[in-house]
Amino acid sequence: MEPRSVQFKNRCTTSCSQAESSGDDMQVLSIKVDDRYQAISCEDMPGLMTMLGTGSFTGGPIRERWAAFDFYILDTLRIRGDFLGFTSGTFAFSERVLQGFGSLFEEIGEILPITIDGAPHHVLNVLRVVDALDMRQSEYRTFYQDRIASVDRYVFNPECLREESIFRIPQLRSSLFMVSGQADGRKDFYQRARQGKFEGLLFESLWTA
């Protein structure tokens, strides 16, 4: 299904290139890979899994044990974007993205080198984990030992997010979120990705202050 243009007081999904300006209100959006675009897999998947272990891409550092593995495109018939699917909690990206967002990505996480069919690419490991979800006002579902399985209605504490960009929350560490509309426009990954026409991600508006 084609992503709809974003309407920020409702929950809907939009791609980088299709999103409309939201104005100046702070909002939180989710970040997901657009499955219309290409994804990657590792040439040495057992070696990659051994290196990563369990719980990778949930907010902990990986750089010290990372090895530059070779990857390949899973479905060459899909659209080639600036961002590529990899695994939950992360995404791969091109040299063009590195040039545009390298300094921001280094501030909020680790940039891990890979090659895709011999060409240099990277994976982002987001380390920022912010306890910003308002548990009293949000609506969510739980499973074993009251762990959150999913959130039906997000409400965030804006005071926790004024200096943030891309982040995780402790309740859903494998998910990626971002703030848009903060005072420091350099940290507004959503608006910068939209203006630069970077392709391959879907943004869903979850909450507006």
Backbone as ProteinMPNN parsed JSONL, in Angstrom:
{"seq_chain_A": "MEPRSVQFKNRCTTSCSQAESSGDDMQVLSIKVDDRYQAISCEDMPGLMTMLGTGSFTGGPIRERWAAFDFYILDTLRIRGDFLGFTSGTFAFSERVLQGFGSLFEEIGEILPITIDGAPHHVLNVLRVVDALDMRQSEYRTFYQDRIASVDRYVFNPECLREESIFRIPQLRSSLFMVSGQADGRKDFYQRARQGKFEGLLFESLWTA", "coords_chain_A": {"N_chain_A": [[0.836, -1.181, 0.0], [0.519, 2.239, -0.786], [2.307, 4.787, 0.957], [0.623, 7.247, 2.919], [0.319, 10.83, 2.734], [1.612, 12.694, 5.424], [-0.352, 13.502, 8.257], [-0.301, 15.341, 10.931], [-1.761, 15.28, 13.328], [-2.963, 12.933, 13.37], [-2.427, 9.348, 13.306], [-0.354, 8.241, 10.901], [1.433, 7.101, 8.004], [4.425, 8.011, 6.301], [6.745, 8.565, 3.648], [10.224, 9.645, 3.315], [10.419, 11.412, 1.121], [7.797, 12.124, 0.61], [6.658, 13.479, 2.69], [4.96, 16.151, 4.369], [5.507, 19.523, 5.523], [5.53, 20.141, 9.051], [5.19, 22.359, 10.582], [6.06, 24.246, 13.555], [5.66, 22.825, 15.922], [6.735, 20.582, 18.449], [7.199, 17.161, 17.765], [6.962, 13.587, 17.913], [8.151, 10.933, 16.015], [8.042, 7.659, 14.58], [10.634, 5.575, 13.201], [11.009, 3.599, 10.44], [12.06, 1.08, 8.118], [11.283, 1.38, 4.723], [9.563, -1.031, 3.06], [9.336, -1.185, 0.335], [11.734, -0.653, -0.665], [15.178, -1.708, -1.148], [16.703, -4.345, 0.762], [19.278, -5.809, 2.854], [21.474, -8.673, 3.248], [23.817, -10.746, 5.031], [26.9, -12.068, 3.797], [28.232, -13.886, 5.379], [26.372, -15.042, 7.443], [26.177, -16.764, 9.805], [28.622, -16.084, 11.069], [28.23, -13.352, 11.493], [26.035, -13.371, 13.286], [27.185, -14.664, 15.457], [29.126, -12.787, 16.18], [27.509, -10.567, 16.845], [25.821, -11.527, 18.911], [23.218, -11.76, 21.436], [20.533, -9.379, 21.82], [21.485, -7.199, 20.398], [21.609, -3.944, 18.847], [19.85, -2.571, 20.516], [20.426, -0.466, 22.096], [22.876, -0.757, 23.318], [26.53, -0.61, 23.15], [28.378, -1.622, 20.21], [30.576, -1.306, 18.652], [33.252, -2.012, 19.442], [33.444, -4.753, 19.107], [32.756, -5.098, 16.51], [33.007, -6.282, 13.183], [33.947, -5.72, 9.818], [31.75, -6.853, 7.756], [30.834, -8.447, 4.652], [28.066, -7.659, 2.612], [25.02, -8.315, 0.734], [22.527, -7.465, -1.737], [19.176, -8.318, -1.124], [16.837, -8.413, -2.737], [16.989, -7.514, -5.825], [15.178, -6.344, -7.522], [13.696, -4.517, -6.197], [13.349, -1.023, -5.181], [16.28, 0.954, -5.155], [17.451, 2.613, -2.434], [18.588, 5.395, -0.36], [18.687, 4.548, 2.208], [18.732, 1.28, 3.609], [17.107, -1.818, 4.362], [17.956, -3.869, 7.174], [18.143, -5.239, 9.927], [16.007, -5.551, 12.842], [15.723, -2.566, 14.779], [17.662, -1.021, 13.593], [19.279, 0.344, 10.624], [20.765, 0.197, 7.369], [22.944, 2.365, 5.454], [23.893, 4.687, 2.842], [26.92, 6.155, 1.383], [26.22, 8.734, 0.674], [24.3, 9.408, 2.602], [25.942, 9.32, 4.844], [27.606, 11.529, 4.364], [25.729, 13.566, 4.646], [24.637, 13.219, 7.222], [26.538, 12.316, 8.995], [27.895, 13.545, 11.259], [25.753, 14.017, 13.015], [24.793, 11.39, 13.411], [26.993, 10.275, 14.733], [26.821, 11.587, 17.142], [24.574, 10.49, 18.344], [24.949, 7.792, 18.357], [26.626, 4.87, 17.058], [28.531, 4.537, 14.099], [28.802, 1.99, 11.93], [30.972, 0.205, 9.834], [30.285, -1.382, 6.684], [30.355, -3.429, 3.705], [28.56, -3.435, 0.649], [28.045, -5.527, -1.891], [30.698, -4.98, -2.487], [30.876, -2.186, -2.334], [31.349, 0.669, -0.215], [29.355, 1.022, 2.677], [27.227, 1.681, 5.53], [26.125, 0.998, 8.913], [23.781, 2.059, 11.319], [23.984, 2.267, 14.778], [21.991, 3.089, 17.244], [22.498, 4.684, 20.284], [21.292, 6.312, 22.119], [19.084, 6.19, 24.703], [16.121, 7.09, 25.983], [14.097, 7.832, 28.672], [11.307, 8.718, 28.1], [8.648, 8.195, 27.654], [5.376, 8.755, 28.658], [3.968, 6.958, 30.972], [1.58, 6.972, 32.341], [-0.299, 8.314, 30.801], [-0.109, 7.191, 28.276], [-1.334, 4.529, 26.167], [-1.182, 1.084, 26.244], [-0.19, -2.373, 25.609], [0.508, -5.319, 27.453], [2.712, -8.139, 28.173], [4.394, -11.011, 29.299], [5.411, -10.696, 32.66], [4.539, -8.067, 32.835], [5.777, -6.672, 30.79], [5.999, -4.348, 28.089], [4.218, -4.951, 25.182], [3.139, -3.689, 22.93], [2.325, -0.346, 21.866], [-0.567, 1.519, 21.847], [-1.379, 4.138, 21.986], [0.673, 6.837, 22.074], [2.17, 8.973, 24.437], [4.373, 11.495, 25.232], [6.903, 12.896, 27.39], [7.651, 16.12, 26.967], [9.752, 17.619, 28.035], [11.835, 15.895, 28.343], [12.801, 15.581, 25.822], [13.714, 17.78, 24.435], [16.343, 18.261, 23.631], [16.918, 16.13, 22.066], [17.379, 13.834, 19.266], [17.413, 11.303, 17.206], [16.301, 8.423, 18.896], [15.89, 5.812, 21.393], [13.407, 4.16, 23.446], [13.213, 2.862, 26.786], [11.207, 0.967, 27.105], [10.658, -0.157, 24.615], [13.04, -1.19, 23.131], [13.99, -2.075, 20.686], [12.872, -0.488, 18.818], [12.914, 2.53, 16.844], [12.865, 6.01, 17.327], [12.209, 9.515, 16.716], [12.708, 13.035, 17.217], [11.062, 15.889, 16.016], [10.934, 19.341, 15.117], [12.274, 20.557, 17.185], [14.303, 23.107, 18.813], [16.941, 23.201, 17.85], [17.661, 22.963, 14.701], [19.526, 21.425, 13.341], [19.481, 18.949, 14.505], [17.148, 17.883, 13.641], [16.316, 15.298, 12.181], [14.235, 14.279, 10.638], [13.095, 16.49, 9.142], [15.37, 17.324, 7.741], [16.007, 15.027, 6.256], [13.76, 14.878, 4.651], [13.919, 17.323, 3.225], [16.332, 16.938, 1.892], [15.663, 14.909, 0.206], [16.179, 12.205, 0.759], [15.848, 8.716, 0.495], [14.051, 5.717, 1.423], [13.199, 5.272, 4.013], [10.415, 5.084, 6.301], [8.335, 7.319, 8.024], [6.371, 7.681, 10.875], [3.997, 9.652, 12.385], [3.59, 9.946, 15.785], [2.961, 11.418, 18.064], [2.184, 14.73, 19.102], [3.29, 17.68, 20.64]], "CA_chain_A": [[0.0, 0.0, 0.0], [1.29, 3.473, -0.868], [2.231, 5.591, 2.163], [-0.156, 8.461, 2.797], [0.945, 12.043, 3.206], [1.468, 12.738, 6.868], [-1.245, 14.449, 8.908], [0.412, 15.159, 12.182], [-2.608, 15.052, 14.486], [-3.438, 11.564, 13.26], [-1.337, 8.415, 13.087], [-0.277, 7.773, 9.529], [2.791, 6.801, 7.598], [4.892, 8.792, 5.169], [8.144, 8.376, 3.294], [11.015, 10.863, 3.397], [10.184, 12.328, 0.012], [6.396, 12.467, 0.481], [6.145, 14.136, 3.883], [4.692, 17.58, 4.349], [6.021, 20.257, 6.667], [4.665, 20.017, 10.205], [5.167, 23.557, 11.396], [7.092, 24.341, 14.574], [5.344, 22.041, 17.105], [7.534, 19.375, 18.656], [6.483, 15.911, 17.585], [7.754, 12.367, 17.908], [7.816, 10.035, 14.917], [8.785, 6.405, 14.515], [11.459, 5.371, 12.014], [11.016, 2.224, 9.95], [12.523, 0.927, 6.743], [10.218, 1.227, 3.728], [9.81, -2.34, 2.437], [9.39, -1.082, -1.12], [13.134, -0.443, -1.012], [16.023, -2.884, -0.997], [17.256, -4.746, 2.052], [20.546, -6.521, 2.704], [21.8, -9.816, 4.091], [25.265, -10.918, 5.166], [27.504, -13.23, 3.145], [28.586, -14.814, 6.451], [25.361, -14.813, 8.465], [26.54, -17.361, 11.106], [29.676, -15.287, 11.685], [27.636, -12.096, 11.95], [25.222, -13.638, 14.466], [28.109, -14.955, 16.549], [29.736, -11.528, 16.577], [26.529, -9.685, 17.453], [25.239, -12.073, 20.121], [21.807, -11.429, 21.649], [20.253, -8.035, 22.307], [22.171, -6.147, 19.649], [20.773, -2.86, 18.309], [18.826, -2.21, 21.502], [20.932, 0.64, 22.905], [24.215, -1.03, 23.832], [27.606, -0.434, 22.17], [28.785, -2.775, 19.402], [31.736, -0.937, 17.835], [34.505, -2.674, 19.822], [33.476, -6.133, 18.595], [32.251, -5.102, 15.14], [33.897, -6.601, 12.062], [33.367, -5.217, 8.562], [31.264, -7.973, 6.959], [30.334, -8.186, 3.302], [26.631, -7.865, 2.478], [24.516, -8.309, -0.636], [21.129, -7.05, -1.857], [18.287, -9.472, -1.11], [15.894, -8.373, -3.857], [17.501, -6.455, -6.696], [14.088, -5.731, -8.265], [13.127, -3.429, -5.412], [13.961, 0.286, -5.393], [17.515, 1.21, -4.411], [17.332, 3.866, -1.704], [19.729, 5.848, 0.433], [18.629, 3.7, 3.389], [18.416, -0.102, 3.255], [16.725, -2.658, 5.479], [18.967, -4.81, 7.659], [17.503, -6.008, 10.982], [15.228, -4.668, 13.709], [16.484, -1.65, 15.618], [18.734, -0.343, 12.871], [19.183, 0.362, 9.169], [22.01, 0.474, 6.663], [22.83, 3.595, 4.679], [24.903, 4.912, 1.807], [27.897, 7.221, 1.582], [25.508, 10.019, 0.579], [23.73, 9.66, 3.92], [27.059, 9.615, 5.741], [28.017, 12.908, 4.127], [24.711, 14.48, 5.134], [24.234, 13.033, 8.616], [27.594, 11.652, 9.759], [28.158, 14.153, 12.567], [24.585, 13.774, 13.857], [24.771, 9.975, 13.776], [28.038, 10.032, 15.724], [26.364, 12.126, 18.417], [23.516, 9.687, 18.956], [25.228, 6.366, 18.293], [27.835, 4.375, 16.409], [28.488, 4.271, 12.666], [29.526, 0.731, 11.758], [31.244, 0.027, 8.405], [30.036, -2.621, 5.963], [30.366, -3.286, 2.252], [27.45, -4.071, -0.058], [28.558, -5.851, -3.228], [32.006, -4.347, -2.629], [30.823, -0.73, -2.174], [31.266, 1.03, 1.205], [28.111, 1.464, 3.294], [27.335, 1.774, 6.981], [24.966, 0.649, 9.732], [23.661, 2.943, 12.477], [23.6, 1.694, 16.067], [21.558, 4.202, 18.089], [22.798, 4.446, 21.693], [20.479, 7.176, 22.971], [17.891, 5.582, 25.281], [15.53, 8.188, 26.747], [12.885, 7.403, 29.382], [10.436, 9.863, 27.831], [7.263, 7.784, 27.461], [4.502, 9.006, 29.799], [3.286, 5.684, 31.17], [0.24, 7.191, 32.875], [-1.222, 8.779, 29.763], [-0.024, 6.326, 27.103], [-2.144, 3.307, 26.189], [-0.29, 0.033, 25.771], [-0.527, -3.753, 25.927], [1.632, -5.981, 28.104], [2.745, -9.598, 28.173], [5.085, -11.629, 30.429], [5.947, -9.824, 33.708], [4.108, -6.691, 32.547], [6.58, -6.014, 29.759], [5.161, -3.757, 27.055], [4.234, -5.633, 23.886], [2.869, -2.692, 21.9], [1.722, 0.895, 22.359], [-1.67, 1.955, 20.991], [-1.413, 5.603, 22.024], [1.895, 7.362, 22.663], [2.265, 10.307, 25.014], [5.747, 11.684, 25.67], [7.251, 14.046, 28.22], [8.446, 16.973, 26.076], [10.962, 18.128, 28.693], [12.898, 14.893, 28.17], [13.132, 15.415, 24.409], [14.037, 19.052, 23.773], [17.694, 18.215, 23.077], [17.116, 14.826, 21.439], [17.182, 13.659, 17.824], [16.981, 9.909, 17.089], [16.465, 7.822, 20.217], [15.089, 4.651, 21.779], [12.822, 4.227, 24.776], [13.533, 1.594, 27.461], [10.099, 0.005, 27.007], [10.679, -0.774, 23.28], [14.421, -0.875, 22.753], [14.268, -2.421, 19.294], [12.217, 0.498, 17.964], [13.594, 3.806, 16.704], [12.012, 7.194, 17.346], [12.938, 10.759, 16.529], [12.029, 14.283, 17.541], [11.066, 16.928, 14.983], [10.401, 20.603, 15.594], [13.043, 21.095, 18.288], [14.929, 24.401, 18.526], [18.165, 22.98, 17.079], [17.269, 22.344, 13.446], [20.525, 20.458, 12.902], [19.111, 17.644, 15.06], [15.85, 17.468, 13.1], [16.609, 14.329, 11.134], [13.074, 14.147, 9.762], [13.017, 17.602, 8.2], [16.564, 17.318, 6.888], [15.868, 13.914, 5.313], [12.726, 15.264, 3.696], [14.425, 18.388, 2.36], [17.4, 16.395, 1.064], [15.101, 13.858, -0.642], [16.751, 10.893, 1.053], [14.781, 7.733, 0.322], [14.196, 4.375, 1.96], [12.628, 5.169, 5.351], [9.048, 5.532, 6.57], [8.167, 8.034, 9.284], [4.995, 7.705, 11.344], [3.784, 10.617, 13.452], [2.995, 9.264, 16.935], [2.537, 12.337, 19.134], [2.546, 16.135, 18.936], [3.189, 18.423, 21.906]], "C_chain_A": [[0.875, 1.236, 0.0], [1.184, 4.243, 0.431], [1.413, 6.844, 1.916], [0.661, 9.663, 3.242], [0.632, 12.214, 4.677], [0.481, 13.823, 7.289], [-0.932, 14.341, 10.388], [-0.464, 15.024, 13.423], [-3.293, 13.7, 14.41], [-2.219, 10.665, 13.118], [-1.392, 7.947, 11.651], [1.175, 7.676, 9.134], [3.157, 7.602, 6.364], [6.339, 8.467, 4.879], [8.868, 9.702, 3.363], [10.585, 11.868, 2.347], [8.752, 12.806, -0.07], [5.87, 13.314, 1.623], [5.942, 15.62, 3.67], [5.27, 18.223, 5.591], [5.019, 20.248, 7.803], [4.487, 21.311, 10.966], [6.222, 23.454, 12.475], [6.797, 23.513, 15.814], [6.278, 20.848, 17.207], [6.652, 18.158, 18.437], [7.475, 14.763, 17.647], [7.231, 11.473, 16.803], [8.598, 8.74, 15.084], [9.569, 6.355, 13.205], [11.422, 3.894, 11.664], [11.546, 2.213, 8.52], [11.319, 0.698, 5.842], [10.479, -0.06, 2.949], [9.648, -2.34, 0.923], [10.829, -0.966, -1.608], [13.962, -1.672, -0.659], [16.475, -3.088, 0.446], [18.495, -5.59, 1.8], [20.604, -7.741, 3.611], [23.304, -10.025, 4.04], [25.736, -12.167, 4.44], [27.854, -14.313, 4.167], [27.615, -14.612, 7.618], [25.69, -15.501, 9.8], [27.633, -16.557, 11.822], [29.151, -13.97, 12.227], [26.847, -12.315, 13.231], [26.096, -13.945, 15.68], [28.742, -13.678, 17.08], [28.756, -10.635, 17.323], [26.037, -10.21, 18.797], [23.767, -11.693, 20.225], [21.672, -9.981, 22.126], [20.988, -6.93, 21.587], [21.162, -5.166, 19.067], [19.569, -2.594, 19.21], [19.327, -1.114, 22.438], [22.301, 0.426, 23.497], [25.272, -0.874, 22.755], [27.981, -1.739, 21.477], [30.158, -2.541, 18.779], [32.988, -1.747, 18.165], [34.587, -4.103, 19.298], [33.029, -6.236, 17.14], [33.344, -5.468, 14.151], [33.19, -6.205, 10.777], [32.987, -6.393, 7.661], [30.834, -7.496, 5.574], [28.851, -8.553, 3.233], [26.249, -7.865, 0.999], [23.035, -7.902, -0.606], [20.238, -8.291, -1.948], [17.395, -9.53, -2.341], [16.281, -7.211, -4.762], [16.4, -5.774, -7.508], [13.429, -4.594, -7.487], [13.917, -2.135, -5.644], [15.237, 0.402, -4.56], [17.412, 2.581, -3.751], [18.634, 4.266, -1.047], [19.842, 5.042, 1.72], [18.174, 2.309, 2.958], [18.038, -0.876, 4.507], [17.839, -3.608, 5.867], [18.35, -5.729, 8.705], [16.799, -5.031, 11.909], [16.153, -3.792, 14.552], [17.576, -0.898, 14.915], [18.385, -0.257, 11.393], [20.579, 0.588, 8.613], [21.827, 1.733, 5.826], [24.079, 3.813, 3.819], [25.907, 5.982, 2.218], [27.247, 8.588, 1.501], [24.881, 10.393, 1.92], [24.827, 10.017, 4.913], [27.52, 11.059, 5.584], [27.022, 13.901, 4.713], [24.478, 14.422, 6.635], [25.321, 12.431, 9.497], [27.816, 12.226, 11.145], [26.988, 13.938, 13.522], [24.547, 12.322, 14.321], [25.83, 9.645, 14.821], [27.626, 10.545, 17.098], [25.376, 11.198, 19.118], [23.805, 8.187, 18.917], [26.56, 6.043, 17.646], [27.572, 4.161, 14.92], [29.397, 3.076, 12.398], [29.73, 0.459, 10.271], [30.851, -1.351, 7.894], [30.337, -2.365, 4.485], [29.152, -4.012, 1.687], [27.889, -4.267, -1.496], [29.846, -5.084, -3.509], [32.036, -2.846, -2.416], [30.667, -0.375, -0.695], [29.891, 1.547, 1.589], [28.298, 1.422, 4.807], [26.033, 1.314, 7.626], [24.967, 1.584, 10.94], [23.215, 2.15, 13.705], [23.277, 2.844, 17.02], [21.753, 3.836, 19.566], [21.942, 5.28, 22.64], [19.208, 6.439, 23.401], [17.316, 6.594, 26.266], [14.219, 7.714, 27.366], [11.853, 8.527, 29.307], [8.973, 9.484, 27.661], [6.467, 8.014, 28.746], [3.613, 7.775, 30.0], [1.864, 5.862, 31.696], [-0.751, 7.554, 31.778], [-1.187, 7.917, 28.503], [-0.926, 5.106, 27.278], [-1.329, 2.192, 25.538], [-0.785, -1.338, 26.211], [0.722, -4.435, 26.486], [1.568, -7.493, 27.895], [3.553, -10.037, 29.394], [5.717, -10.591, 31.357], [5.705, -8.346, 33.403], [5.036, -5.94, 31.595], [5.668, -5.506, 28.657], [5.336, -4.509, 25.742], [4.041, -4.646, 22.75], [2.225, -1.481, 22.551], [0.653, 1.325, 21.362], [-1.76, 3.477, 20.919], [-0.185, 6.098, 22.779], [1.659, 8.754, 23.236], [3.668, 10.433, 25.6], [5.864, 12.893, 26.582], [8.145, 14.964, 27.397], [9.738, 17.481, 26.705], [12.134, 17.159, 28.532], [13.478, 14.907, 26.759], [13.636, 16.678, 23.724], [15.41, 19.052, 23.127], [17.964, 16.932, 22.299], [16.919, 14.889, 19.928], [16.598, 12.259, 17.598], [17.255, 9.226, 18.426], [15.661, 6.525, 20.318], [14.394, 4.968, 23.105], [13.05, 2.881, 25.456], [12.446, 0.547, 27.34], [10.097, -0.752, 25.68], [12.049, -0.512, 22.657], [14.755, -1.217, 21.312], [13.604, -1.466, 18.309], [13.02, 1.793, 17.946], [12.572, 4.933, 16.615], [12.863, 8.419, 17.046], [12.053, 11.934, 16.875], [12.141, 15.211, 16.342], [10.441, 18.184, 15.565], [11.129, 21.165, 16.792], [13.775, 22.37, 17.851], [16.162, 24.252, 17.642], [17.812, 22.226, 15.798], [18.259, 21.336, 12.927], [20.193, 19.056, 13.384], [17.823, 17.093, 14.477], [16.076, 16.559, 11.893], [15.461, 14.224, 10.136], [13.037, 15.253, 8.71], [14.21, 17.625, 7.255], [16.501, 16.194, 5.863], [14.844, 14.243, 4.242], [13.252, 16.303, 2.706], [15.519, 17.893, 1.419], [16.959, 15.286, 0.132], [15.847, 12.529, -0.487], [15.621, 9.871, 1.087], [15.116, 6.407, 0.995], [13.636, 4.184, 3.351], [11.164, 5.614, 5.35], [9.011, 6.186, 7.941], [6.687, 8.052, 9.656], [4.883, 8.681, 12.511], [3.002, 9.957, 14.594], [2.385, 10.21, 17.951], [3.008, 13.729, 18.804], [2.325, 16.868, 20.234], [2.066, 19.448, 21.823]], "O_chain_A": [[1.877, 1.282, 0.714], [0.087, 4.359, 0.978], [1.49, 7.441, 0.843], [1.59, 9.527, 4.038], [-0.475, 11.916, 5.126], [0.484, 14.926, 6.741], [-1.27, 13.343, 11.024], [0.052, 14.682, 14.487], [-4.103, 13.354, 15.27], [-1.116, 11.138, 12.845], [-2.368, 7.325, 11.23], [2.054, 8.129, 9.867], [2.322, 7.845, 5.493], [7.088, 8.123, 5.794], [8.242, 10.758, 3.458], [10.407, 13.048, 2.65], [8.484, 13.798, -0.748], [4.752, 13.823, 1.545], [6.653, 16.26, 2.896], [5.498, 17.552, 6.598], [3.812, 20.334, 7.578], [3.703, 21.36, 11.914], [7.17, 22.679, 12.35], [7.635, 23.493, 16.715], [6.581, 20.186, 16.214], [5.5, 18.128, 18.869], [8.677, 14.951, 17.456], [6.024, 11.276, 16.665], [9.685, 8.73, 15.661], [9.21, 7.012, 12.227], [11.761, 3.042, 12.484], [11.484, 3.218, 7.811], [10.435, -0.094, 6.17], [11.492, -0.176, 2.258], [9.804, -3.382, 0.287], [11.118, -1.152, -2.791], [13.494, -2.565, 0.047], [16.607, -2.145, 1.226], [18.738, -6.033, 0.677], [19.884, -7.832, 4.605], [23.981, -9.548, 3.129], [25.063, -13.198, 4.46], [27.784, -15.505, 3.867], [27.995, -14.074, 8.658], [25.501, -14.883, 10.848], [27.574, -16.371, 13.037], [29.571, -13.519, 13.292], [26.971, -11.53, 14.171], [25.782, -13.535, 16.798], [28.878, -13.505, 18.291], [29.119, -10.012, 18.321], [25.853, -9.429, 19.73], [23.139, -11.346, 19.225], [22.579, -9.432, 22.752], [21.104, -5.824, 22.115], [20.006, -5.516, 18.825], [18.442, -2.417, 18.747], [18.708, -0.86, 23.471], [22.847, 1.334, 24.122], [24.963, -0.988, 21.568], [27.914, -2.816, 22.069], [30.835, -3.502, 18.414], [33.72, -2.133, 17.253], [35.683, -4.613, 19.067], [32.933, -7.336, 16.597], [34.48, -5.01, 14.274], [31.972, -6.34, 10.665], [33.815, -6.873, 6.887], [30.519, -6.325, 5.359], [28.43, -9.602, 3.72], [27.033, -7.473, 0.134], [22.382, -7.991, 0.433], [20.5, -9.198, -2.737], [17.22, -10.599, -2.925], [15.936, -6.061, -4.491], [16.646, -4.736, -8.122], [12.687, -3.797, -8.061], [15.003, -2.15, -6.224], [15.266, -0.006, -3.398], [17.298, 3.596, -4.439], [19.648, 3.576, -1.158], [20.933, 4.867, 2.262], [17.342, 2.167, 2.061], [18.578, -0.627, 5.586], [18.579, -4.096, 5.014], [18.06, -6.888, 8.406], [16.97, -3.819, 11.782], [17.224, -4.225, 14.98], [18.354, -0.198, 15.563], [17.331, -0.725, 10.964], [21.461, 1.104, 9.299], [20.701, 2.127, 5.522], [25.137, 3.222, 4.035], [25.764, 6.626, 3.257], [27.675, 9.515, 2.19], [24.923, 11.553, 2.328], [24.656, 10.919, 5.733], [27.793, 11.734, 6.576], [27.413, 14.953, 5.219], [24.161, 15.435, 7.259], [25.048, 12.068, 10.642], [27.916, 11.474, 12.114], [27.199, 13.702, 14.712], [24.295, 12.053, 15.495], [25.59, 8.821, 15.704], [28.044, 9.989, 18.114], [25.347, 11.13, 20.347], [22.995, 7.392, 19.393], [27.499, 6.839, 17.684], [26.514, 3.664, 14.533], [30.607, 3.142, 12.612], [28.762, 0.479, 9.511], [31.053, -2.359, 8.571], [30.546, -1.224, 4.073], [28.762, -5.07, 2.183], [28.083, -3.301, -2.234], [30.063, -4.599, -4.619], [33.12, -2.27, -2.325], [29.925, -1.052, 0.016], [29.328, 2.407, 0.91], [29.395, 1.158, 5.3], [24.986, 1.248, 6.98], [26.019, 1.867, 11.514], [22.2, 1.453, 13.674], [24.182, 3.496, 17.541], [21.245, 2.819, 20.038], [21.873, 4.988, 23.834], [18.364, 6.104, 22.57], [17.952, 6.918, 27.268], [13.329, 7.246, 26.655], [11.561, 9.195, 30.299], [8.128, 10.37, 27.534], [6.848, 7.519, 29.807], [2.631, 7.582, 29.283], [1.027, 4.978, 31.51], [-1.911, 7.144, 31.823], [-2.15, 7.916, 27.737], [-1.24, 4.707, 28.399], [-0.846, 2.342, 24.416], [-1.668, -1.459, 27.061], [1.841, -4.165, 26.05], [0.542, -8.049, 27.503], [3.383, -9.445, 30.459], [6.461, -9.718, 30.909], [6.549, -7.493, 33.676], [5.071, -4.71, 31.6], [4.676, -6.153, 28.321], [6.452, -4.683, 25.254], [4.704, -4.749, 21.718], [1.656, -1.57, 23.639], [0.932, 1.478, 20.172], [-2.172, 4.032, 19.9], [-0.018, 5.819, 23.966], [1.031, 9.603, 22.603], [4.102, 9.58, 26.373], [5.029, 13.797, 26.548], [9.301, 14.619, 27.148], [10.711, 17.746, 25.998], [13.293, 17.57, 28.581], [14.528, 14.313, 26.517], [13.956, 16.642, 22.536], [15.625, 19.78, 22.158], [19.102, 16.668, 21.912], [16.373, 15.852, 19.389], [15.397, 12.061, 17.785], [18.314, 9.424, 19.021], [14.864, 6.196, 19.439], [14.752, 5.924, 23.794], [13.08, 1.853, 24.779], [12.726, -0.646, 27.46], [9.59, -1.872, 25.616], [12.175, 0.309, 21.749], [15.725, -0.688, 20.769], [13.758, -1.618, 17.097], [13.718, 2.116, 18.907], [11.558, 4.825, 15.927], [14.091, 8.364, 17.113], [10.825, 11.851, 16.835], [13.201, 15.305, 15.723], [9.537, 18.113, 16.398], [10.674, 22.147, 17.378], [13.854, 22.669, 16.66], [16.403, 25.091, 16.774], [17.681, 21.002, 15.805], [17.887, 20.462, 12.143], [20.578, 18.075, 12.748], [17.438, 15.963, 14.778], [16.031, 16.998, 10.744], [15.687, 14.095, 8.933], [12.956, 14.97, 7.514], [14.05, 17.923, 6.071], [16.901, 16.386, 4.715], [15.035, 13.925, 3.068], [13.054, 16.177, 1.497], [15.629, 18.363, 0.286], [17.76, 14.768, -0.646], [16.109, 11.827, -1.464], [14.557, 10.136, 1.647], [16.279, 6.023, 1.122], [13.59, 3.056, 3.842], [10.738, 6.41, 4.513], [9.584, 5.672, 8.902], [5.845, 8.403, 8.831], [5.593, 8.55, 13.507], [1.89, 9.47, 14.393], [1.414, 9.866, 18.625], [4.109, 13.906, 18.283], [1.285, 16.702, 20.871], [1.821, 20.174, 22.787]]}, "name": "protein", "num_of_chains": 1, "seq": "MEPRSVQFKNRCTTSCSQAESSGDDMQVLSIKVDDRYQAISCEDMPGLMTMLGTGSFTGGPIRERWAAFDFYILDTLRIRGDFLGFTSGTFAFSERVLQGFGSLFEEIGEILPITIDGAPHHVLNVLRVVDALDMRQSEYRTFYQDRIASVDRYVFNPECLREESIFRIPQLRSSLFMVSGQADGRKDFYQRARQGKFEGLLFESLWTA"}
